[in-house]
Amino acid sequence: MTEPERRLWRALRYRVPVAEGHWRKQVPIGRYIADFAHLKAKLVIEVDGSGHSESKRDPIRDAWLESEGFRVIRLWNTEIFTNLDGCLETIYAAVEARLAASDRRPPIAVTGNAT
């Protein structure tokens, strides 16, 4: 792992409270490997350096992951070094929102007469 990935990994393991599930690193999903994933929330975190700024592969990869129900958050190395707390807030909010959405049940349809 790169230094920004190590920093984020330590923070995810010890500073981001998650009620359900846990974080994994270097997770195979289909033919791709996610830097970090919370499988219950179907959330993927990618930590990118400058080599990804003009990547033609990343949008294809993200589209495939999203078609499988995952949300992808991409963080730049510099963001992790300069604003780790902000990155963690974004990640935590995304986990909570995805877990809450997955817990929602559609309303029960009422049919017929109740008489």
Biopython code that builds the backbone (N, CA, C, O; Angstrom):
import numpy as np
from Bio.PDB.StructureBuilder import StructureBuilder

atoms = [
    (1, "MET", "N", (0.836, -1.187, 0.000)),
    (1, "MET", "CA", (0.000, 0.000, 0.000)),
    (1, "MET", "C", (0.878, 1.247, 0.000)),
    (1, "MET", "O", (1.990, 1.255, 0.530)),
    (2, "THR", "N", (0.353, 2.273, -0.598)),
    (2, "THR", "CA", (1.049, 3.559, -0.594)),
    (2, "THR", "C", (0.861, 4.217, 0.777)),
    (2, "THR", "O", (0.035, 3.776, 1.575)),
    (3, "GLU", "N", (1.626, 5.264, 1.039)),
    (3, "GLU", "CA", (1.489, 5.958, 2.327)),
    (3, "GLU", "C", (0.083, 6.540, 2.520)),
    (3, "GLU", "O", (-0.473, 6.397, 3.609)),
    (4, "PRO", "N", (-0.517, 7.191, 1.509)),
    (4, "PRO", "CA", (-1.890, 7.669, 1.712)),
    (4, "PRO", "C", (-2.870, 6.515, 1.994)),
    (4, "PRO", "O", (-3.780, 6.663, 2.810)),
    (5, "GLU", "N", (-2.688, 5.390, 1.334)),
    (5, "GLU", "CA", (-3.555, 4.229, 1.593)),
    (5, "GLU", "C", (-3.369, 3.718, 3.019)),
    (5, "GLU", "O", (-4.343, 3.365, 3.684)),
    (6, "ARG", "N", (-2.128, 3.677, 3.491)),
    (6, "ARG", "CA", (-1.878, 3.240, 4.876)),
    (6, "ARG", "C", (-2.548, 4.177, 5.870)),
    (6, "ARG", "O", (-3.160, 3.726, 6.838)),
    (7, "ARG", "N", (-2.435, 5.475, 5.635)),
    (7, "ARG", "CA", (-3.069, 6.452, 6.544)),
    (7, "ARG", "C", (-4.582, 6.269, 6.569)),
    (7, "ARG", "O", (-5.198, 6.257, 7.634)),
    (8, "LEU", "N", (-5.170, 6.129, 5.392)),
    (8, "LEU", "CA", (-6.616, 5.959, 5.340)),
    (8, "LEU", "C", (-7.028, 4.641, 5.975)),
    (8, "LEU", "O", (-8.034, 4.594, 6.683)),
    (9, "TRP", "N", (-6.282, 3.578, 5.743)),
    (9, "TRP", "CA", (-6.599, 2.281, 6.321)),
    (9, "TRP", "C", (-6.607, 2.341, 7.848)),
    (9, "TRP", "O", (-7.524, 1.831, 8.492)),
    (10, "ARG", "N", (-5.581, 2.964, 8.418)),
    (10, "ARG", "CA", (-5.540, 3.102, 9.884)),
    (10, "ARG", "C", (-6.762, 3.878, 10.381)),
    (10, "ARG", "O", (-7.381, 3.510, 11.379)),
    (11, "ALA", "N", (-7.092, 4.941, 9.677)),
    (11, "ALA", "CA", (-8.236, 5.760, 10.087)),
    (11, "ALA", "C", (-9.547, 4.993, 9.934)),
    (11, "ALA", "O", (-10.407, 5.067, 10.812)),
    (12, "LEU", "N", (-9.709, 4.271, 8.854)),
    (12, "LEU", "CA", (-10.945, 3.503, 8.649)),
    (12, "LEU", "C", (-11.110, 2.444, 9.734)),
    (12, "LEU", "O", (-12.215, 2.216, 10.227)),
    (13, "ARG", "N", (-10.032, 1.816, 10.093)),
    (13, "ARG", "CA", (-10.112, 0.745, 11.095)),
    (13, "ARG", "C", (-10.369, 1.265, 12.497)),
    (13, "ARG", "O", (-11.046, 0.608, 13.287)),
    (14, "TYR", "N", (-9.835, 2.442, 12.816)),
    (14, "TYR", "CA", (-9.892, 2.892, 14.206)),
    (14, "TYR", "C", (-10.730, 4.141, 14.451)),
    (14, "TYR", "O", (-11.108, 4.401, 15.593)),
    (15, "ARG", "N", (-11.035, 4.928, 13.406)),
    (15, "ARG", "CA", (-11.694, 6.204, 13.648)),
    (15, "ARG", "C", (-13.076, 6.330, 13.035)),
    (15, "ARG", "O", (-13.806, 7.261, 13.376)),
    (16, "VAL", "N", (-13.463, 5.427, 12.144)),
    (16, "VAL", "CA", (-14.773, 5.541, 11.504)),
    (16, "VAL", "C", (-15.704, 4.510, 12.116)),
    (16, "VAL", "O", (-15.616, 3.325, 11.798)),
    (17, "PRO", "N", (-16.602, 4.959, 13.000)),
    (17, "PRO", "CA", (-17.522, 4.001, 13.608)),
    (17, "PRO", "C", (-18.568, 3.546, 12.588)),
    (17, "PRO", "O", (-19.202, 4.364, 11.921)),
    (18, "VAL", "N", (-18.730, 2.260, 12.484)),
    (18, "VAL", "CA", (-19.730, 1.699, 11.582)),
    (18, "VAL", "C", (-20.525, 0.678, 12.375)),
    (18, "VAL", "O", (-19.965, -0.253, 12.953)),
    (19, "ALA", "N", (-21.832, 0.864, 12.394)),
    (19, "ALA", "CA", (-22.691, -0.012, 13.184)),
    (19, "ALA", "C", (-22.712, -1.432, 12.630)),
    (19, "ALA", "O", (-22.762, -2.399, 13.390)),
    (20, "GLU", "N", (-22.676, -1.554, 11.319)),
    (20, "GLU", "CA", (-22.769, -2.880, 10.707)),
    (20, "GLU", "C", (-21.647, -3.065, 9.699)),
    (20, "GLU", "O", (-21.286, -2.136, 8.977)),
    (21, "GLY", "N", (-21.106, -4.262, 9.658)),
    (21, "GLY", "CA", (-20.079, -4.560, 8.684)),
    (21, "GLY", "C", (-18.721, -4.027, 9.096)),
    (21, "GLY", "O", (-18.539, -3.514, 10.201)),
    (22, "HIS", "N", (-17.784, -4.159, 8.190)),
    (22, "HIS", "CA", (-16.435, -3.685, 8.463)),
    (22, "HIS", "C", (-15.731, -3.386, 7.141)),
    (22, "HIS", "O", (-16.219, -3.725, 6.063)),
    (23, "TRP", "N", (-14.579, -2.746, 7.257)),
    (23, "TRP", "CA", (-13.791, -2.393, 6.085)),
    (23, "TRP", "C", (-12.858, -3.509, 5.701)),
    (23, "TRP", "O", (-12.346, -4.231, 6.557)),
    (24, "ARG", "N", (-12.641, -3.649, 4.419)),
    (24, "ARG", "CA", (-11.640, -4.580, 3.895)),
    (24, "ARG", "C", (-10.746, -3.812, 2.947)),
    (24, "ARG", "O", (-11.161, -2.825, 2.340)),
    (25, "LYS", "N", (-9.509, -4.277, 2.829)),
    (25, "LYS", "CA", (-8.588, -3.626, 1.895)),
    (25, "LYS", "C", (-8.242, -4.598, 0.770)),
    (25, "LYS", "O", (-8.257, -5.816, 0.950)),
    (26, "GLN", "N", (-7.933, -4.034, -0.385)),
    (26, "GLN", "CA", (-7.565, -4.799, -1.565)),
    (26, "GLN", "C", (-8.584, -5.920, -1.833)),
    (26, "GLN", "O", (-8.255, -7.106, -1.815)),
    (27, "VAL", "N", (-9.819, -5.500, -2.081)),
    (27, "VAL", "CA", (-10.950, -6.421, -2.205)),
    (27, "VAL", "C", (-11.232, -6.732, -3.668)),
    (27, "VAL", "O", (-11.502, -5.819, -4.449)),
    (28, "PRO", "N", (-11.173, -8.015, -4.058)),
    (28, "PRO", "CA", (-11.571, -8.362, -5.423)),
    (28, "PRO", "C", (-13.088, -8.238, -5.578)),
    (28, "PRO", "O", (-13.851, -8.816, -4.804)),
    (29, "ILE", "N", (-13.513, -7.477, -6.587)),
    (29, "ILE", "CA", (-14.929, -7.339, -6.923)),
    (29, "ILE", "C", (-14.994, -7.513, -8.434)),
    (29, "ILE", "O", (-14.548, -6.647, -9.188)),
    (30, "GLY", "N", (-15.544, -8.623, -8.865)),
    (30, "GLY", "CA", (-15.517, -8.920, -10.293)),
    (30, "GLY", "C", (-14.080, -9.055, -10.741)),
    (30, "GLY", "O", (-13.287, -9.760, -10.115)),
    (31, "ARG", "N", (-13.744, -8.377, -11.829)),
    (31, "ARG", "CA", (-12.368, -8.447, -12.327)),
    (31, "ARG", "C", (-11.497, -7.314, -11.813)),
    (31, "ARG", "O", (-10.363, -7.146, -12.263)),
    (32, "TYR", "N", (-12.017, -6.539, -10.876)),
    (32, "TYR", "CA", (-11.308, -5.390, -10.324)),
    (32, "TYR", "C", (-10.912, -5.639, -8.874)),
    (32, "TYR", "O", (-11.457, -6.514, -8.200)),
    (33, "ILE", "N", (-9.949, -4.846, -8.415)),
    (33, "ILE", "CA", (-9.557, -4.885, -7.006)),
    (33, "ILE", "C", (-9.744, -3.483, -6.447)),
    (33, "ILE", "O", (-9.110, -2.527, -6.894)),
    (34, "ALA", "N", (-10.625, -3.380, -5.465)),
    (34, "ALA", "CA", (-10.896, -2.092, -4.826)),
    (34, "ALA", "C", (-9.854, -1.841, -3.746)),
    (34, "ALA", "O", (-9.454, -2.765, -3.038)),
    (35, "ASP", "N", (-9.414, -0.596, -3.619)),
    (35, "ASP", "CA", (-8.475, -0.255, -2.549)),
    (35, "ASP", "C", (-9.101, -0.604, -1.197)),
    (35, "ASP", "O", (-8.493, -1.295, -0.380)),
    (36, "PHE", "N", (-10.334, -0.114, -0.974)),
    (36, "PHE", "CA", (-11.059, -0.393, 0.267)),
    (36, "PHE", "C", (-12.523, -0.599, -0.074)),
    (36, "PHE", "O", (-13.051, 0.014, -1.002)),
    (37, "ALA", "N", (-13.173, -1.469, 0.687)),
    (37, "ALA", "CA", (-14.602, -1.680, 0.452)),
    (37, "ALA", "C", (-15.310, -2.003, 1.751)),
    (37, "ALA", "O", (-14.778, -2.678, 2.632)),
    (38, "HIS", "N", (-16.513, -1.502, 1.837)),
    (38, "HIS", "CA", (-17.443, -1.874, 2.904)),
    (38, "HIS", "C", (-18.543, -2.625, 2.167)),
    (38, "HIS", "O", (-19.410, -2.010, 1.546)),
    (39, "LEU", "N", (-18.508, -3.941, 2.236)),
    (39, "LEU", "CA", (-19.383, -4.759, 1.399)),
    (39, "LEU", "C", (-20.848, -4.642, 1.793)),
    (39, "LEU", "O", (-21.716, -4.653, 0.920)),
    (40, "LYS", "N", (-21.147, -4.532, 3.075)),
    (40, "LYS", "CA", (-22.548, -4.405, 3.492)),
    (40, "LYS", "C", (-23.153, -3.113, 2.948)),
    (40, "LYS", "O", (-24.305, -3.106, 2.512)),
    (41, "ALA", "N", (-22.394, -2.033, 2.969)),
    (41, "ALA", "CA", (-22.873, -0.755, 2.449)),
    (41, "ALA", "C", (-22.675, -0.646, 0.932)),
    (41, "ALA", "O", (-23.159, 0.297, 0.306)),
    (42, "LYS", "N", (-21.969, -1.606, 0.352)),
    (42, "LYS", "CA", (-21.647, -1.582, -1.080)),
    (42, "LYS", "C", (-20.989, -0.251, -1.455)),
    (42, "LYS", "O", (-21.403, 0.451, -2.378)),
    (43, "LEU", "N", (-19.936, 0.052, -0.683)),
    (43, "LEU", "CA", (-19.195, 1.288, -0.877)),
    (43, "LEU", "C", (-17.733, 0.957, -1.143)),
    (43, "LEU", "O", (-17.117, 0.192, -0.402)),
    (44, "VAL", "N", (-17.182, 1.538, -2.204)),
    (44, "VAL", "CA", (-15.784, 1.345, -2.579)),
    (44, "VAL", "C", (-15.070, 2.683, -2.443)),
    (44, "VAL", "O", (-15.572, 3.718, -2.880)),
    (45, "ILE", "N", (-13.898, 2.645, -1.834)),
    (45, "ILE", "CA", (-13.055, 3.837, -1.711)),
    (45, "ILE", "C", (-11.789, 3.585, -2.514)),
    (45, "ILE", "O", (-11.103, 2.581, -2.322)),
    (46, "GLU", "N", (-11.490, 4.512, -3.416)),
    (46, "GLU", "CA", (-10.266, 4.445, -4.204)),
    (46, "GLU", "C", (-9.381, 5.621, -3.827)),
    (46, "GLU", "O", (-9.854, 6.754, -3.736)),
    (47, "VAL", "N", (-8.111, 5.359, -3.610)),
    (47, "VAL", "CA", (-7.134, 6.389, -3.281)),
    (47, "VAL", "C", (-6.245, 6.557, -4.506)),
    (47, "VAL", "O", (-5.535, 5.634, -4.908)),
    (48, "ASP", "N", (-6.295, 7.739, -5.085)),
    (48, "ASP", "CA", (-5.628, 7.970, -6.364)),
    (48, "ASP", "C", (-4.531, 9.006, -6.276)),
    (48, "ASP", "O", (-4.635, 9.996, -5.552)),
    (49, "GLY", "N", (-3.478, 8.753, -7.031)),
    (49, "GLY", "CA", (-2.409, 9.719, -7.207)),
    (49, "GLY", "C", (-2.597, 10.425, -8.535)),
    (49, "GLY", "O", (-3.625, 10.270, -9.194)),
    (50, "SER", "N", (-1.602, 11.198, -8.920)),
    (50, "SER", "CA", (-1.717, 12.003, -10.134)),
    (50, "SER", "C", (-1.838, 11.157, -11.400)),
    (50, "SER", "O", (-2.334, 11.643, -12.416)),
    (51, "GLY", "N", (-1.402, 9.921, -11.358)),
    (51, "GLY", "CA", (-1.507, 9.038, -12.517)),
    (51, "GLY", "C", (-2.935, 8.742, -12.931)),
    (51, "GLY", "O", (-3.182, 8.281, -14.046)),
    (52, "HIS", "N", (-3.874, 9.004, -12.037)),
    (52, "HIS", "CA", (-5.281, 8.734, -12.342)),
    (52, "HIS", "C", (-6.007, 9.958, -12.896)),
    (52, "HIS", "O", (-7.180, 9.865, -13.259)),
    (53, "SER", "N", (-5.333, 11.092, -12.965)),
    (53, "SER", "CA", (-6.027, 12.328, -13.348)),
    (53, "SER", "C", (-6.609, 12.271, -14.753)),
    (53, "SER", "O", (-7.627, 12.909, -15.020)),
    (54, "GLU", "N", (-5.996, 11.533, -15.640)),
    (54, "GLU", "CA", (-6.512, 11.433, -17.005)),
    (54, "GLU", "C", (-6.761, 9.983, -17.405)),
    (54, "GLU", "O", (-6.710, 9.642, -18.587)),
    (55, "SER", "N", (-7.028, 9.142, -16.430)),
    (55, "SER", "CA", (-7.233, 7.722, -16.698)),
    (55, "SER", "C", (-8.493, 7.492, -17.526)),
    (55, "SER", "O", (-9.557, 8.030, -17.220)),
    (56, "LYS", "N", (-8.361, 6.706, -18.551)),
    (56, "LYS", "CA", (-9.516, 6.322, -19.359)),
    (56, "LYS", "C", (-10.167, 5.055, -18.789)),
    (56, "LYS", "O", (-11.322, 4.758, -19.095)),
    (57, "ARG", "N", (-9.435, 4.321, -17.974)),
    (57, "ARG", "CA", (-9.952, 3.077, -17.402)),
    (57, "ARG", "C", (-10.856, 3.310, -16.190)),
    (57, "ARG", "O", (-11.822, 2.576, -15.984)),
    (58, "ASP", "N", (-10.544, 4.326, -15.395)),
    (58, "ASP", "CA", (-11.303, 4.552, -14.165)),
    (58, "ASP", "C", (-12.800, 4.746, -14.406)),
    (58, "ASP", "O", (-13.599, 4.144, -13.689)),
    (59, "PRO", "N", (-13.215, 5.556, -15.380)),
    (59, "PRO", "CA", (-14.664, 5.710, -15.596)),
    (59, "PRO", "C", (-15.348, 4.397, -16.001)),
    (59, "PRO", "O", (-16.496, 4.153, -15.629)),
    (60, "ILE", "N", (-14.649, 3.566, -16.754)),
    (60, "ILE", "CA", (-15.208, 2.265, -17.158)),
    (60, "ILE", "C", (-15.357, 1.372, -15.936)),
    (60, "ILE", "O", (-16.384, 0.722, -15.744)),
    (61, "ARG", "N", (-14.316, 1.353, -15.115)),
    (61, "ARG", "CA", (-14.321, 0.552, -13.879)),
    (61, "ARG", "C", (-15.423, 1.025, -12.933)),
    (61, "ARG", "O", (-16.174, 0.216, -12.387)),
    (62, "ASP", "N", (-15.512, 2.342, -12.745)),
    (62, "ASP", "CA", (-16.535, 2.895, -11.858)),
    (62, "ASP", "C", (-17.936, 2.566, -12.365)),
    (62, "ASP", "O", (-18.818, 2.223, -11.579)),
    (63, "ALA", "N", (-18.140, 2.670, -13.672)),
    (63, "ALA", "CA", (-19.460, 2.377, -14.247)),
    (63, "ALA", "C", (-19.824, 0.916, -14.001)),
    (63, "ALA", "O", (-20.973, 0.611, -13.683)),
    (64, "TRP", "N", (-18.861, 0.016, -14.144)),
    (64, "TRP", "CA", (-19.156, -1.396, -13.893)),
    (64, "TRP", "C", (-19.495, -1.620, -12.415)),
    (64, "TRP", "O", (-20.468, -2.305, -12.100)),
    (65, "LEU", "N", (-18.708, -1.052, -11.521)),
    (65, "LEU", "CA", (-18.975, -1.205, -10.086)),
    (65, "LEU", "C", (-20.350, -0.646, -9.734)),
    (65, "LEU", "O", (-21.096, -1.253, -8.966)),
    (66, "GLU", "N", (-20.680, 0.506, -10.297)),
    (66, "GLU", "CA", (-21.986, 1.101, -10.032)),
    (66, "GLU", "C", (-23.120, 0.242, -10.598)),
    (66, "GLU", "O", (-24.201, 0.180, -10.012)),
    (67, "SER", "N", (-22.881, -0.415, -11.727)),
    (67, "SER", "CA", (-23.906, -1.305, -12.288)),
    (67, "SER", "C", (-24.132, -2.520, -11.385)),
    (67, "SER", "O", (-25.174, -3.172, -11.455)),
    (68, "GLU", "N", (-23.157, -2.812, -10.551)),
    (68, "GLU", "CA", (-23.276, -3.923, -9.593)),
    (68, "GLU", "C", (-23.813, -3.446, -8.245)),
    (68, "GLU", "O", (-23.883, -4.219, -7.290)),
    (69, "GLY", "N", (-24.192, -2.172, -8.172)),
    (69, "GLY", "CA", (-24.797, -1.636, -6.958)),
    (69, "GLY", "C", (-23.849, -0.941, -6.007)),
    (69, "GLY", "O", (-24.262, -0.541, -4.918)),
    (70, "PHE", "N", (-22.597, -0.785, -6.379)),
    (70, "PHE", "CA", (-21.620, -0.126, -5.520)),
    (70, "PHE", "C", (-21.596, 1.375, -5.785)),
    (70, "PHE", "O", (-21.859, 1.831, -6.898)),
    (71, "ARG", "N", (-21.282, 2.118, -4.756)),
    (71, "ARG", "CA", (-20.957, 3.538, -4.915)),
    (71, "ARG", "C", (-19.446, 3.643, -4.799)),
    (71, "ARG", "O", (-18.840, 3.010, -3.934)),
    (72, "VAL", "N", (-18.841, 4.430, -5.658)),
    (72, "VAL", "CA", (-17.383, 4.598, -5.657)),
    (72, "VAL", "C", (-17.055, 6.024, -5.227)),
    (72, "VAL", "O", (-17.560, 6.990, -5.799)),
    (73, "ILE", "N", (-16.213, 6.137, -4.226)),
    (73, "ILE", "CA", (-15.688, 7.437, -3.804)),
    (73, "ILE", "C", (-14.199, 7.434, -4.111)),
    (73, "ILE", "O", (-13.463, 6.550, -3.672)),
    (74, "ARG", "N", (-13.770, 8.426, -4.865)),
    (74, "ARG", "CA", (-12.354, 8.565, -5.195)),
    (74, "ARG", "C", (-11.763, 9.715, -4.389)),
    (74, "ARG", "O", (-12.284, 10.831, -4.395)),
    (75, "LEU", "N", (-10.685, 9.427, -3.708)),
    (75, "LEU", "CA", (-9.982, 10.439, -2.918)),
    (75, "LEU", "C", (-8.575, 10.602, -3.483)),
    (75, "LEU", "O", (-7.919, 9.620, -3.832)),
    (76, "TRP", "N", (-8.127, 11.828, -3.569)),
    (76, "TRP", "CA", (-6.766, 12.093, -4.023)),
    (76, "TRP", "C", (-5.795, 11.945, -2.852)),
    (76, "TRP", "O", (-6.140, 12.229, -1.705)),
    (77, "ASN", "N", (-4.599, 11.504, -3.155)),
    (77, "ASN", "CA", (-3.557, 11.380, -2.129)),
    (77, "ASN", "C", (-3.425, 12.670, -1.331)),
    (77, "ASN", "O", (-3.331, 12.634, -0.104)),
    (78, "THR", "N", (-3.417, 13.814, -2.020)),
    (78, "THR", "CA", (-3.247, 15.095, -1.328)),
    (78, "THR", "C", (-4.393, 15.369, -0.361)),
    (78, "THR", "O", (-4.180, 15.974, 0.690)),
    (79, "GLU", "N", (-5.610, 14.931, -0.701)),
    (79, "GLU", "CA", (-6.744, 15.118, 0.214)),
    (79, "GLU", "C", (-6.514, 14.365, 1.520)),
    (79, "GLU", "O", (-6.811, 14.867, 2.604)),
    (80, "ILE", "N", (-5.988, 13.171, 1.400)),
    (80, "ILE", "CA", (-5.756, 12.360, 2.596)),
    (80, "ILE", "C", (-4.681, 13.000, 3.467)),
    (80, "ILE", "O", (-4.791, 12.992, 4.693)),
    (81, "PHE", "N", (-3.644, 13.553, 2.844)),
    (81, "PHE", "CA", (-2.580, 14.207, 3.606)),
    (81, "PHE", "C", (-3.035, 15.525, 4.233)),
    (81, "PHE", "O", (-2.627, 15.855, 5.346)),
    (82, "THR", "N", (-3.875, 16.279, 3.525)),
    (82, "THR", "CA", (-4.206, 17.627, 3.990)),
    (82, "THR", "C", (-5.559, 17.744, 4.684)),
    (82, "THR", "O", (-5.787, 18.699, 5.427)),
    (83, "ASN", "N", (-6.461, 16.787, 4.456)),
    (83, "ASN", "CA", (-7.804, 16.887, 5.029)),
    (83, "ASN", "C", (-8.376, 15.505, 5.341)),
    (83, "ASN", "O", (-9.465, 15.159, 4.884)),
    (84, "LEU", "N", (-7.649, 14.736, 6.107)),
    (84, "LEU", "CA", (-8.088, 13.380, 6.427)),
    (84, "LEU", "C", (-9.436, 13.396, 7.145)),
    (84, "LEU", "O", (-10.297, 12.566, 6.853)),
    (85, "ASP", "N", (-9.630, 14.326, 8.075)),
    (85, "ASP", "CA", (-10.918, 14.376, 8.790)),
    (85, "ASP", "C", (-12.084, 14.623, 7.837)),
    (85, "ASP", "O", (-13.144, 14.014, 7.986)),
    (86, "GLY", "N", (-11.900, 15.502, 6.868)),
    (86, "GLY", "CA", (-12.949, 15.755, 5.878)),
    (86, "GLY", "C", (-13.235, 14.522, 5.035)),
    (86, "GLY", "O", (-14.391, 14.230, 4.728)),
    (87, "CYS", "N", (-12.184, 13.797, 4.659)),
    (87, "CYS", "CA", (-12.357, 12.547, 3.902)),
    (87, "CYS", "C", (-13.152, 11.546, 4.720)),
    (87, "CYS", "O", (-14.049, 10.884, 4.197)),
    (88, "LEU", "N", (-12.828, 11.432, 6.004)),
    (88, "LEU", "CA", (-13.523, 10.480, 6.866)),
    (88, "LEU", "C", (-14.984, 10.866, 7.059)),
    (88, "LEU", "O", (-15.853, 9.996, 7.116)),
    (89, "GLU", "N", (-15.259, 12.162, 7.159)),
    (89, "GLU", "CA", (-16.658, 12.607, 7.281)),
    (89, "GLU", "C", (-17.453, 12.218, 6.041)),
    (89, "GLU", "O", (-18.586, 11.750, 6.148)),
    (90, "THR", "N", (-16.865, 12.409, 4.870)),
    (90, "THR", "CA", (-17.520, 12.044, 3.616)),
    (90, "THR", "C", (-17.785, 10.541, 3.571)),
    (90, "THR", "O", (-18.873, 10.104, 3.194)),
    (91, "ILE", "N", (-16.790, 9.763, 3.955)),
    (91, "ILE", "CA", (-16.926, 8.303, 3.941)),
    (91, "ILE", "C", (-17.985, 7.854, 4.941)),
    (91, "ILE", "O", (-18.839, 7.028, 4.617)),
    (92, "TYR", "N", (-17.930, 8.390, 6.139)),
    (92, "TYR", "CA", (-18.883, 8.000, 7.182)),
    (92, "TYR", "C", (-20.313, 8.321, 6.751)),
    (92, "TYR", "O", (-21.216, 7.502, 6.921)),
    (93, "ALA", "N", (-20.513, 9.504, 6.197)),
    (93, "ALA", "CA", (-21.853, 9.894, 5.744)),
    (93, "ALA", "C", (-22.345, 8.955, 4.643)),
    (93, "ALA", "O", (-23.519, 8.586, 4.620)),
    (94, "ALA", "N", (-21.453, 8.569, 3.736)),
    (94, "ALA", "CA", (-21.843, 7.665, 2.652)),
    (94, "ALA", "C", (-22.206, 6.284, 3.189)),
    (94, "ALA", "O", (-23.180, 5.683, 2.736)),
    (95, "VAL", "N", (-21.437, 5.776, 4.147)),
    (95, "VAL", "CA", (-21.747, 4.466, 4.747)),
    (95, "VAL", "C", (-23.099, 4.513, 5.427)),
    (95, "VAL", "O", (-23.940, 3.640, 5.215)),
    (96, "GLU", "N", (-23.307, 5.528, 6.242)),
    (96, "GLU", "CA", (-24.576, 5.639, 6.969)),
    (96, "GLU", "C", (-25.759, 5.744, 6.014)),
    (96, "GLU", "O", (-26.791, 5.107, 6.227)),
    (97, "ALA", "N", (-25.615, 6.547, 4.962)),
    (97, "ALA", "CA", (-26.707, 6.720, 4.000)),
    (97, "ALA", "C", (-27.005, 5.420, 3.267)),
    (97, "ALA", "O", (-28.168, 5.079, 3.054)),
    (98, "ARG", "N", (-25.967, 4.700, 2.884)),
    (98, "ARG", "CA", (-26.179, 3.454, 2.138)),
    (98, "ARG", "C", (-26.771, 2.372, 3.031)),
    (98, "ARG", "O", (-27.623, 1.601, 2.591)),
    (99, "LEU", "N", (-26.327, 2.311, 4.275)),
    (99, "LEU", "CA", (-26.907, 1.314, 5.191)),
    (99, "LEU", "C", (-28.362, 1.651, 5.485)),
    (99, "LEU", "O", (-29.208, 0.758, 5.536)),
    (100, "ALA", "N", (-28.659, 2.929, 5.676)),
    (100, "ALA", "CA", (-30.038, 3.332, 5.941)),
    (100, "ALA", "C", (-30.926, 3.018, 4.736)),
    (100, "ALA", "O", (-32.050, 2.543, 4.899)),
    (101, "ALA", "N", (-30.428, 3.280, 3.536)),
    (101, "ALA", "CA", (-31.213, 3.012, 2.326)),
    (101, "ALA", "C", (-31.457, 1.521, 2.145)),
    (101, "ALA", "O", (-32.522, 1.114, 1.681)),
    (102, "SER", "N", (-30.473, 0.706, 2.509)),
    (102, "SER", "CA", (-30.643, -0.744, 2.332)),
    (102, "SER", "C", (-31.609, -1.324, 3.356)),
    (102, "SER", "O", (-32.151, -2.410, 3.148)),
    (103, "ASP", "N", (-31.832, -0.613, 4.461)),
    (103, "ASP", "CA", (-32.759, -1.082, 5.486)),
    (103, "ASP", "C", (-34.205, -0.706, 5.195)),
    (103, "ASP", "O", (-35.128, -1.254, 5.798)),
    (104, "ARG", "N", (-34.401, 0.228, 4.272)),
    (104, "ARG", "CA", (-35.771, 0.662, 3.959)),
    (104, "ARG", "C", (-36.535, -0.447, 3.269)),
    (104, "ARG", "O", (-36.027, -1.117, 2.370)),
    (105, "ARG", "N", (-37.725, -0.618, 3.695)),
    (105, "ARG", "CA", (-38.600, -1.604, 3.069)),
    (105, "ARG", "C", (-39.681, -0.860, 2.292)),
    (105, "ARG", "O", (-40.154, 0.184, 2.742)),
    (106, "PRO", "N", (-40.072, -1.375, 1.150)),
    (106, "PRO", "CA", (-41.156, -0.707, 0.432)),
    (106, "PRO", "C", (-42.448, -0.829, 1.232)),
    (106, "PRO", "O", (-42.644, -1.814, 1.945)),
    (107, "PRO", "N", (-43.324, 0.155, 1.123)),
    (107, "PRO", "CA", (-44.583, 0.068, 1.857)),
    (107, "PRO", "C", (-45.400, -1.131, 1.394)),
    (107, "PRO", "O", (-45.356, -1.523, 0.228)),
    (108, "ILE", "N", (-46.134, -1.695, 2.321)),
    (108, "ILE", "CA", (-46.981, -2.834, 1.992)),
    (108, "ILE", "C", (-48.208, -2.316, 1.259)),
    (108, "ILE", "O", (-48.894, -1.407, 1.725)),
    (109, "ALA", "N", (-48.467, -2.910, 0.111)),
    (109, "ALA", "CA", (-49.628, -2.487, -0.681)),
    (109, "ALA", "C", (-50.887, -3.112, -0.074)),
    (109, "ALA", "O", (-50.934, -4.312, 0.197)),
    (110, "VAL", "N", (-51.880, -2.291, 0.127)),
    (110, "VAL", "CA", (-53.148, -2.768, 0.662)),
    (110, "VAL", "C", (-54.100, -2.956, -0.496)),
    (110, "VAL", "O", (-54.371, -2.017, -1.245)),
    (111, "THR", "N", (-54.602, -4.149, -0.643)),
    (111, "THR", "CA", (-55.549, -4.418, -1.735)),
    (111, "THR", "C", (-56.828, -4.994, -1.171)),
    (111, "THR", "O", (-56.832, -5.591, -0.095)),
    (112, "GLY", "N", (-57.904, -4.813, -1.896)),
    (112, "GLY", "CA", (-59.193, -5.385, -1.503)),
    (112, "GLY", "C", (-59.875, -4.573, -0.426)),
    (112, "GLY", "O", (-59.353, -3.552, 0.021)),
    (113, "ASN", "N", (-61.024, -5.023, -0.016)),
    (113, "ASN", "CA", (-61.788, -4.355, 1.039)),
    (113, "ASN", "C", (-61.481, -4.958, 2.381)),
    (113, "ASN", "O", (-61.262, -6.162, 2.510)),
    (114, "ALA", "N", (-61.467, -4.118, 3.360)),
    (114, "ALA", "CA", (-61.194, -4.576, 4.718)),
    (114, "ALA", "C", (-62.496, -4.736, 5.485)),
    (114, "ALA", "O", (-62.478, -4.723, 6.716)),
    (115, "THR", "N", (-63.596, -4.882, 4.819)),
    (115, "THR", "CA", (-64.894, -4.988, 5.514)),
    (115, "THR", "C", (-65.257, -6.394, 5.818)),
    (115, "THR", "O", (-66.313, -6.648, 6.397)),
]
sb = StructureBuilder()
sb.init_structure("model")
sb.init_model(0)
sb.init_chain("A")
sb.init_seg("    ")
for serial, (resi, resn, name, xyz) in enumerate(atoms, 1):
    if name == "N":
        sb.init_residue(resn, " ", resi, " ")
    sb.init_atom(name, np.array(xyz, "f"), 0.0, 1.0, " ", f" {name:<3s}", serial, name[0])
structure = sb.get_structure()
